[in-house]
Amino acid sequence: TLTALARAGSANAGGADAGEVVGRCRHDVTLMEFVLGDPGDPAKAAGRAYDGMVAAIEALAVEMRARGLDVHVAVASGAPGAAGDAPVVPVPVAVAIVRAVREALANVISHAGTAEAWVGVSPAAPGAHAAAPGGVRVTVRDAGAGFDPASVDPARLGLRRSITERIADWGGLASIRSAPGDGTEVSLCWPGPGQSGPGQSGPGQSGP
């Protein structure tokens, strides 16, 4: 954030966007407020499923709103989160998910032609990826222009490395559903503790 501020204030800012700089600052303020908040506040604990991971996603939403994208974050009401029952998402997995969400939202800004997006967080439903209790599914959805996934260059890093492979590195599954004129939905699924991870079964298989 300090680097972005310095670039924006220099004569050779290289096209640094004021909204992006403001967004980064608001992102950091949101995270600091979460970290410095009272962890024992029962009102906060009751509504904080997935704890820091959701806080980081909410901070992303604040950042993206400063850049003109209205992001709605919803945590499934059935997700455990009270009385110490919240599922634990390992820090490296949470970081990978949050970074993938950032890339997906940046793609909405750059390509979707819409000013609204939705992020959903819910327990991972048992299915083809052998989800276990404690698994998590995060979706990023927009109702924008959409695209044909089959026509995307496989070397395009935004989709391949920053989203699909980032989740696969930790044994998760990422899939991208889209069609021209029908918006885009990016789904990120981590199957749960003991089911995956580079130290256990190696990188998982990624979606399209």
Buried (B, 14 or more C-beta within 10 A) or exposed (E): EEEBBEBBEEEEBEEBEEBBBBBBBBBBBBBEEBEEEEEEEEEEBEEBBBBBBBBBBBBBBBBBBBBEBEBEBEBBEEBBBEEEEBBEBEEEBBBBBBBBBBBBBBBBBEBBEBBBBBBBBBBBEEEEBBBBEBBBBBBBBBBBBBBEBEEBEEEEEBBBEBBBBBBBBBBBBBBBBBEEEEBBBBBBBBBBBEBBBEEEEEBBEBBE
